Amino acid sequence: LVQNHDTITLNVHDNNFCAVNPNFIAVVTECAGGGAFLVIPIKQTGKLDPHYLKVCGHKGNVLDIKWNPFNDFVIASCSEDATVKIWDIPNHLLKRNITTPKKELLGHTRRVGLIEWHPTAENILFSSGYDYKIIIWNLEVKDAILRKPVKILDAHKDVVLSMSFNTDGSLLATACRDRKIRVIDPRAGTVLQKGNSYWLLKCYITIIGQWGSPPPDFLLQGKHGNRQTAPAGCFLSLRIVLNPPMKFPG
């Protein structure tokens, strides 16, 4: 599904359009009049019915989907309609299309391209939009519509292309369309280090390891124009990528 996602959706947003957990596979697909994604039980095999039931509450194309790491039956989605939505998925096959989210997050002024769950703090979600902002949400708030985020990270001057937490969630690494990599303290909202990545026009980043000694690495994948220049699985040290070199305690 991941390798053939362009046959499922015509969306040109540069993302994976697929998410998996121990129970389900979620795949973004086309939907008349808005955005939608399929939720398929992991044990299901065979060809899907063209009218397979969908999660379809967005008014624009869905740009990212992520399963809650603390609950296999909760998934977040974000869209060109500038919203983030949280969905409860039944633990059985869908009996009808799901059109009403559990929560709707309204804070971005332009389309939302990325979402990430905090890896250790339950019900904390990060969203990144084309308004250049990363917004932190607390989903424990009882309201169905959230307009007041926990914090807004306003450290970028262009679109964030990728973001990734370290294992304990104390650091957030971002790759931006301005060809800069930033390491952010999400609790304080401060940029700890910023470096250049001139050799990549588009850079996708994953932080590997913990802050300390030895320093963690970035797993980078990048493109220059329409040509992929850094193969998947290409490891580059933070000290090599960042300019000036990143400083580590101890």
Secondary structure, 3 states (H helix, E strand, C coil): CCCCHHHCCCCCCCCCCEEECCCEEEEEEEECCEEEEEEEECCCCCCCCCCCCCEEEECCCEEEEEECCCCCCEEEEEECCCEEEEEECCCCCCCCCECCCCEEEECCCCCEEEEEECCCCCCEEEEEECCCCEEEEECCCCCCEECCCCEEECCCCCCEEEEEECCCCCCEEEEECCCEEEEEECCCCEEEEEEECCCCCEEEEEEECCCCCCCCEEEEEEEECCEEEEEEEEEEEHHHHCCCCCCCCC
